């Protein structure tokens, strides 16, 4: 377990570098990420490279005993390159150019820009690929940030047509797949197809779904090209990419297959503020972050990295990009760091070494203030470094008893046709994950094509396009399975199945969804279960089935049913109902459930159990009385954590 930091030598006077490197090492940091935004300094003129400053920066860091995560600088192409080839820029859905002046100003589908990326990647990897201080590589930076996955440029349109030709082989097959007879949308040749923007009203949903798939494939290809160059010029080094939180515009699992490990950028307070959470949660967890946001992504990216993952950017103070940007509660930077290690992280890197006093991120805190004085986050990073020496290395996370199935394609489908304003697939998945955590369960997050062998319980928040291979894998696992609403509601082409939803799932769960409705917030539906009146929200399905209900709507319709340990929900459960359902299926799967105090979360790594307190009040550590603590103790103050050895019989 290591600590690192993001550093930008090009942004600081060179006379600071040696002192910075010395202080990093003294603080206990061992890895330093550099150069992801430095293209204009590396190549100030076309074909003219200035390696001197970067050579000296690498030497300075190496002389202090630090290892380097070198980056490809392709997230920020320089102005001269944009001016020479303006067609490399993306167009947004409104047809506007996304121009120079910030970052991520390129289109993934620009072949000219891809060639420039290959050229600069070869140059940087050729220069530093075998340097003994370079331990790892990061491709680009935060693919898709600022809504840049989907581009509607002429380059994207041309490559989309080629993609369609490969997928469908004939335009007749495309017309059938898209239901193009509707509204006279039929095409005579692939060259007639445009991206699905600038239409008078809603574009064809199958057209949009394919455009999402195409855009995702473009990201995969873009990343793969850089990875191949790095592997050839820098053998034996780890290659990663820093993914983001709550971002689903491309299939991260597909990108991750080309990487050695996954990494992500963790900003708990910013995510709480920016996403769907109710005002009460935003107030209660203002300075701690929601108890499950970081953990959700830790488990997602552990799955994506096939067990290996890092935090590349850990929030160290107030950020600058949310609607409101509070400071973390004292102790939270330490707690967030240990939470990542508890979920299996090999490295946590803080953003950034020093707060910049200029440009777009001058309000974004770092480990040091702009006047170069160590800030609260820096002191807490140092505390973790000292604790790591005491705790020592931990065993890897064992496979959890629960798998949650995460589908980027499902998120696209619901985004295209939500049928209700607030129906978000990602939110549904997160809420099911959160319910699992509230009863103390560890969770693995896996793709739909995963091997489910060994899991006692599998949660599928919703799989609208449910593949036969996924069904077969679930069946062979023997796990208890819970399917959320709208599972099996679409074919691969985005159509309603001929036998009605849940489509192929009917072979295991004999039911048919004969009607659906979306409901306004607060409009229910009411659900009766075990003599209690609880609630769903936003969604209600009318089921035709002979299976006995486990819960019913007020009118007697089935809200929840099961057959041979496979469960189906006909609504989106509110928290109380969801907690009851999760506890019931967990017990059916012989998994231990624990009634945790509000705000307390558990995670086991190897033979060490961790507990974290996200509540603003003190809590008790849920550990046996005779526990041997390696961190903390029986009391959990706000922002507190504890860890104890699990005694094996």
N, C-alpha and C positions, 0 to 999 in steps of 0.2 A: 504494500500500500504506500503510495507516494503522493506528494503534494507538488503542485506546479503553479505557474502564473503566466498570464498573457502579457507580453512586453512589446513595445514599439520603439526600438532604438532610433528609427528614422524621425521620430517626433520629438526627440530630446537632444540637447547639446551633448556632443561626444564626451566631454569632460565628466559627465554624470555616469557614464556606462559602468566604469570599473567599480565605483561606489555602489551603484545599484546591484551589480552582480554579487559583490561581497555581502551586502545586506540580505539579498535573496537567500544565499547559502546559509548565512547565520540564522535566518528565520526558520530554516528547515525545509525550504523548497528545493527540489532537485530537478524539475523539468521546466523549460521555458518555451512557450510558443511564440514564434516570430514570423514576420514577413507576409502575412495573409493579405495586407492592403498596401504593399510596397512596390507595386509594379512601376509607378512613375519614377521612383528613386533607383530601382534596379536598371531600368531602360529609359532614361530621360529623353532620348531621341531614337527614332526607329533604327534598330540594329546596332545601337551604340550602348553597350552595357557598362555600368559603373559598379563594379564588384568591390571596390576598395572599402567602402563604408560597411558593407555587409560582411566582408571577410573579417574586418576588425571587430565587428559586433560578435560574430561567432567565436572568434579567438578570445575575446574578453569574457564571454560567458563560460567557455570551456576552461579557461584558466582559473575560474572560480570553482571549478568542479561541477558545473551544471551541464545537464544534457539538454538537447534541443529538439523541439518539434518544429520542423521546417514546413512551410506552407507553400502551395502554389498560389500566386497572387491574382488569380483570375476573376475574383469577385469585384475588382475595381480596375477595369481597363483604363489606361491613361487617355487624356484628351486627344493627343495626336492620333491615337489609334481610332477613336470614334470619328474624328473629323475625316480620316482617310477612308473609312468604311462605315458611313452612317447606317447602312442597311443591317448592321449587326444589332441595332437597337430593337427592343421589343415594342409591340403596340398593345395597349390595354384593350379591354372589351369595347370601349367606346371609340377605338381607332386612333387614340392619341399616342404619340411617340413618348416613350419613357426614357428621357434623355439624361445627359451627363450632368453631374453636380452633386451626386450623393454616392450611392453604391448599387451594385447588382444591376447595372445598366447594360444588359445584354440579353439576347434571345438565345435560348438553348438550341434553336433550330438553325442558327446562322452557321453555315459550313465555313464561311470565311473566318468567323470568330473562332470556331473550333480549331482551325488551322493555326491561328495565332496562339491559342491556348496550348496546343501541342508544342509550338515553338518555344514559348516561355517556360513551359514545364520541363522540356528537354534541357533548356539552358540552366535553370535552377538546379534540377536534379543532377545534371552533368557536373555542375560546379561543386555541389555539396553532398551528393549521394553517398560517397564513401568516406566522408569526414567522420572521424571517430566520435565526435560529440553529437552527431545527428543520430538520434535514436528512433525517431518516428516522423511520419509525414501526415499532414492534413491537406486534403484536396479542397480547393476553393474555400468558401465560407458560407455556412447556413443556406444551402440550396433552397430557393423558393421564398426567402425572406422578403418582406414588403410585397407579397402577392406577385411574385415573379415567375412562378412555374408556368402559368398559362400565358402564352403570347399569341397574338392574332396577326402577326406580321406576314408579309408575302413569303418569307422563308418558311415560316411555320405552315402556311397554307400549302405550299408546294410539297413539303415533306409529309404533311398529313395525307395528301392524295396518294403519295407513294406507299405510305403505311396502310391505307385502305386497300390499295391494290394487292398488297401482300396478304392482307387479312382475308379478303373476300374473293379474290381471284377474278370475279366477274361483277359488273355493276348490277346485274340482275340479283345476285346474292345480296349485295348491299341493300338494294331496294326492299327485298323481303325482310332482311334483318331490321331495318329501320321502320318498317311499316309505311313506306313512302307513298303508298296509294292514298294515305290520309292527307287531305288538303293539297292534293296534286303535287307532292314533293318529289316525284320520281326523277331520276337522273338517267341520262343516256350514256355517259362516260364519266370516269373518275375525275377528269379535268374540270367538270362542271361543279364539283363539290367545293364549297367554301368553309372556312371555320364557322362555328355556330354562334356568331355575334352579329350585331347590327340588324337583327330581324325585327319585324314590326311588333310581334308579340313573342310568346315563349317559343324558343327553338325546339325542334324535335328532340325528345329526351334521349333516344338511342344515339342520335348524332352527338349530343353533348357527352354521353357516357363514353363513346369511342374517342372523343376529343380528349377527355381526361386520361384515358388509357394511353393514347398517343403521347400526350405531354409528359406523362410519367415515364414512358419508355425513352423519351428524349433526355430526361435527366439521367436515367440509368446509363445511356450511351455516353453522355458527356462526362460523367464520372469515370466510367470504365476506361475511357481513352487515357485519362491522366494516370489512373492506377497502373495501367500497363507500362507507361513510360517510366514511372517511378520504380516499378519492380525491376525493370531492365537496367536502370542506372544506379539503383540504391538497394542492392540485394540484402536480405536479412533484416530490413527495417520494417516496423509496423506501419501500415497505411490505414488511416481512418478518415472520417468526415464528421464535422460537428453539426448534428441535426438539432431541431428546435422543439419547443414544447407546444402541444396542442396544434400541430400543423399536419395536415393530411392531404395536401394537393398532389403528392406523388407517393408511390408505393415505396416506403422506406425499406421494407424487407428485400425488395428487388435490388435496391442500391447496396444494401448491406451485404449481399452475397459476394460482392467483389472486394470487400474490405476485410482486414484482419480483425478489427474490433470496431464497435460502434462508440461514438461519443455524442454528448448532447450538451446544450447550454441551459443551465438551470437558474431561473430567475423567479423564485417562489412568490415574491410580493407583486411583481409585475403581472404574472399570470393570474393571480387572484383578482387583481383590479381589472384586467382587460377582458376577462371571459364572463361566462353566464351566471356566475355565482350571485345569490341573493344579497341584498344590502346588509342583512343581518350577519351573514358569513363574512362579508368584506369588513364589517366593523369589528367583529369578534376576533378574526385572525389577521387584523390589519398589519401587525408587525411580525407575525410568525409564519404567515402563509397557511393555506388550507392544509389540514393534516395529510391529505392523500395526493396532492398535486405532484410533488417531487417524487414520491414513491411510485406513483403510476408510471412516470416516465423512466425512472430507474429500472423498473421491471420490464417495460416495453423495450428499452434499448439493451438490456441484458439478453432478452430473447432475440433481438435483431442481431446482436453481436455473437450469438451462439455461446453465451456465457461470458464473453470478454467485453468489457465496456469501461469508458471513462466519463467523467464530467469534464468537459473542455473549458467551460466558462461557468464558474459558480458566483452567484451574486454575493458581493462583499459589503454592500451598503445600498443607499438609495439608487435606483435606476433613473433614467431620464425620459423613458418612452411611454410610460403608462399615463392614464388620465390623472392619477395622483400617485406620488412616489414617496411613501414614508420610509423612515429608517428602520432596519430590523431591530427587534427587541434585543438588548444585550444578551449574548449567549447563542443567538440563532445561527450566526455564521458557523460557529463551532458545531452546533446541533445538525445543521444541514450537511456539513462535511461528514460527520460520523454516520448520518443517515445513509449517505451514498455508500460509504464503506460497508454498512450493515447489509445493503442490498447487493453487495458484490463488486463494487467499483475497485479497479486496480489503481486509479489515480484520480485526484480531484485538483483541478486547476482553477485558480481564482481570476476573475476579470476585475480589474486589470492591475498592474503593479502600481501605477500612480494615476490619479485623476488628471485628465487633460484640462488645461485652462483655456482651451480654444476649440473652435469648430463644433460640430453637431453634438458631440457627447461630453461637453464640458460640465454638464450637470450629473454625469454618471460617475458614481463613487468608485474608488479602487481600494487596494490595500493601504495606499498612502494618499494623503491629501495633496492638493496641487503644490503646497509649499514643502513637500517631501517629508512630512512628519507622519509616522505610522498612525493609521486611523484605527478605529475600533475593530473593523474586519481584519486588519493586519495583525493586531494583537491576538485575536481569536485564532487566526491561522497558525500563529506561533505556538499557541497553547495546544492545538491539535498535533503539531509536529512533535512537541514534547511528549504528549500522551501516546503517540504512535511508538515511540521508543520503549515506553513502559509496557504497552499492550502486546507489541510484537505482531508478527504476521498472523492472519486468521485463515482458517480453511475456506475453501470456496463455498458458495451457496449450493446446498443440495437441491435437487428438483423439488418443487413445491407439490403439495397434494392437490392443488387447484390450478387449472389452466383457464385463462380468459382468452377467447378467440378474438383477435383484432383484425379487422378487414378494412383496408383503405378503400377498396372498391365499394363496400357497403356505405361508407361515408359519402362517396361521390354520388351514389344512387339516391340517397336520402336528401342530399343537397340539391339535386336536380329536380326531384319531385317529393318535397317534404309532405305535401298534402295538409300541412298545418304549420303555422308560422314558427313555432318554437320546437318543432321536432328535429332534433340534432342527433345523429347517430353517435358522434363522439361524446356528447353529454350522457347519453344512455349508457354507453360503455363505461364511462368514468363513474357514474353513479352505482353501477353494479360492482365495479372494482372497490369503490369506497365501502359498500355494504359488506363485502368480504373482509375488508380490513377492520371494520368496526367490531367484528367478532374474533379478531386476533389471528386470522388466517394469512399465511404467506401465499403469494400468487405468482405464477409464471404467466406472461403474456406472449401468445404464440400466434402465428399466421394460420389462415384456414387450411393450408396444406400441411400442417404439422403432423407429426406422429404423436398420438394421444396416449400411447402405451405408458402405463405407470401412473396416470392421473386417476384419482378417485372421483373427482368432480370436474366437469367442464362447463363453463358458462359461455354461451354464445349470445351476446347482447341482442343481436339480430343479424342474420345472414340472408339478405333478400335473394341473392343468387347463390343458392346452396348446391355445391357440386356433388355429384355422386361419389367422387373419391373422398370428399370430406365426410359424407355420411358413412361410407364404408370404414374409414379410419375411426370414427366415433364408435361405430358398432363393435369393431374388433377390440377396442380398448376396454370394454366392460364398465366404463365410467357411468356415474350418474350424470345426466346432461340436462341443462336448463336452456331452453330457447326463448329469447325475447320476442315481442310482437314483430310482425312483418317478415319473419323468417320464411324463406321459400316463396316470397311474393312476386318474384320476377325471374324470368329466364335469363340466360346469358346475354341475350340481345336486349333485355330490358322490357320484355312483354309480360303480361299476366299469364301464368301457366294455363294451358288448355283445361286441365283438371282443377283449376283454381288453387290458390295458396292453401297450404304450404308446399305445393308442388310435390317433388320427390320425397319430401318428409312424410307424406301420407303413408308410405310403405311401413313406417314404424309408429307413426301417430295417426290413427284413423280419424281424421277430422278434415273439414273443408271450411275455409273462411268465405262466407257468402256475402258479407258486406263489411265495409270499414267506414269509420267516421272519425274526423278530428274535432277536438273540443277546445273551447276557449279556456285559458288559464282560470282555475277555480271552479270549472264546470263539471268536475268529476272525471270519470264515473265512480260512483260508490261501489265498494266491493265488500261482500259478506264472507268472512272466513273464520272458522273455529269460533263462532258466536260473537265475533267482533265486527264492527262496522269500520272499515278502513277505506282507502281511496287510491284510485289510479289517477292518471292525468293525461290530457292531450289526445289520447287515442283509445278507441274501443273497436273491437272486432266482434262480429256475430258469427259464432261457430255452429256448424252442423256436425254433430258427432253423437255416438252412443256411449262414449266414455263418461264415467261419473265425474262430476266436477269436484275439485278441491277448494274452489272458491267461486262465488257467483256474483253477478251484477244484481242490482236492485230488482230488475225485471225477471230474474231467474236465469238469464243467460250465463254461459260458462265463461269465467274469467281466468281460470287456471285449471289445468288438467294434467294427467300423467298416464303413461302406459309403459310398464316394464322399466321403470327408473328413468324414462325420458319425459321431461316436463315441457309444457308450452304455456306461455302467457299471452292473453288476448288484450292486454293493456300495458301501459307504462306505469309501473307501481310507484306511488309516493314512498317516502323513506320508511315509514312505519310498516307498510305492507311489504316493501322490498326486504326489510330486515327480517320479517317473519318468514318470507319465502327462502331467503338465503340460509337462515338458520335451519329450516326444515330440510332442504336438500343437502346441506353439509352434514347434518346428523344422519341422513339416509346413506350418505357416502362414508360413514364412520369416521368423520373428521372431528377433532375437538373444537368446540366453540367456547369462547370466553367472553363474558360480559365486561367489556372494558369501560373505564370511566371516560366521560366525554373528553375528546381531545388527545387521548392516549393511544399510541400505536406501537405495535410489536413488529420485530423482524429478526429472524434467526440467520446467522451466518456460521456454518460449521457447528462447533460446540459452544458458541456464544449467543445468548439471547439478548437483544437490544430492546429498550423501551424509550419512547420519546414523548414529551409532553408539549402539545401545540396549544393547549388551553391557556388563557391568561391567568388562571388560578393554579395553585399548587395541587399536585396529585400524589397518590401513593404508587410506588413501583409495584407492578403486579408480578412479584417474584416470590418464590418460597422463602420462608422466614430464615432458613439457614443458608441462603445463597452466598456464594463467593463472588463478590463484585470485582470486576476489572475496571469499571468506570462507574462513578456515582454511588448511590446507595438507595435505601428504602424510600427516600423522599424525592419527588420529582418537582422541582420548582418550575415556573413558567420558563420555557426554552431549555428545560433540563433534559438530561438523558441519563440512562443507566445501562450497564451491560454486566451480565453474570454468566458464569460457566454453567452449562447444563450437565448435570451428573448423569452418566450412563450406568445402568445396572451392571 
